Amino acid sequence: MNRDFLDMLDYAADVCKLQFIIIDGYRTKKQNTRLSGASNNSHLIGRAVVLQCKNANKRYKMIAALLESGFTRIGIGKDQKTIYCDNDDHKPDMIFLY
């Protein structure tokens, strides 16, 4: 995993005073292929995670903390149980559903 990415993630967890549960992090090319990930997937360079979050109040706190930490790419799982974030500077800033 990218050290700057992990520092940002740790800072976000400290800000919102919640334990982040990572359910998807760094991926090898083989893992990414098995999961049908894009060839330019930020997981491949250690700059993306999917966090577990099943509660709307915690989701708000986590997203606010991720934004405060400098993350500019945040996704909310359509099942409302996960949050994706990356700091891949080769991709546009956005908040999205996935």
N, C-alpha and C positions, 0 to 999 in steps of 0.2 A: 504494500500500500504506500501511496505517496505521503511523505512525512508532513508536508504543509496541509494536505487534506485531513489527515488524522488530527493535527493540532486544531484545525477549525472545528472538526466534529467534537473533540473533547471540550472545546470552549463552549459550543452550543449546549452540550449536555450540562455543563456547569451553570450556564446562564438560566436554563429552565429547571434546574434541580431535579432532573429525571434521569433514570438509567436508560440509555439507548440500547435496544436489543437489535443487533445487526442480523438480518436473515439472508442477505446476499451482499457479498463484498467483492474482493478481487476474483477474477475469473481467468482461467487459462483459455487458450483458443479452443481447446477440445470441449471444455465446459460450456463456453459461449455458444458453440455450434449446437451442442446437445439441447441448450435452452432456447435455441432459435434467436440468439442475440444478433444485433447488427454488427457488421464488420468494423465499424468505428465506435463500438460500445465503450463507454468510459470506464466500465468495470475492468476492461483489458489493461488499462494503464494505472489501475489502482486509485482512481479518482472518483469512485461512485459507490454508494451503498444503498440498500433498501432497509429501512428501519420498520420494526413492528410498531403499530399504533392503532389500538382498537377503540379509543375513547376520544370523542370530539373535543373535550376540554384539553386533554393532553396534546392532541393534534395541533390545536391553536398554539399552545405553549412551545411545542417543538418547532413549528414552522416559524414563529416569531424569533426564536433563538437561532435557528439556522440562518434567517435573514440577517440578524444582528451580527452573526459570525462571519458574514461575507458571502454566503452561498447565494448564487443568483439563478440557479437551475434547480427547481424543486417540483417534484411530481407527487400527486395524491392518487393512491390506488383507487380505482373505481369501486372496489369492494370496501373502501374506507377502513382498511386494516393495515395499510402500509404507506410509508412516505419514502420517496426516492430523492436523493440529492447528489449532485456532483459539482465539482469546480473545474470542469473541463473548459479551458479558455478558448478552445477551437469551436465551441458551439454557442449559439445565441442564448442570451438570458431569457428565462421564461418560467412561469408557473403553469403546470399542465396536469391533466388527468391521464392516467395510463391504465 
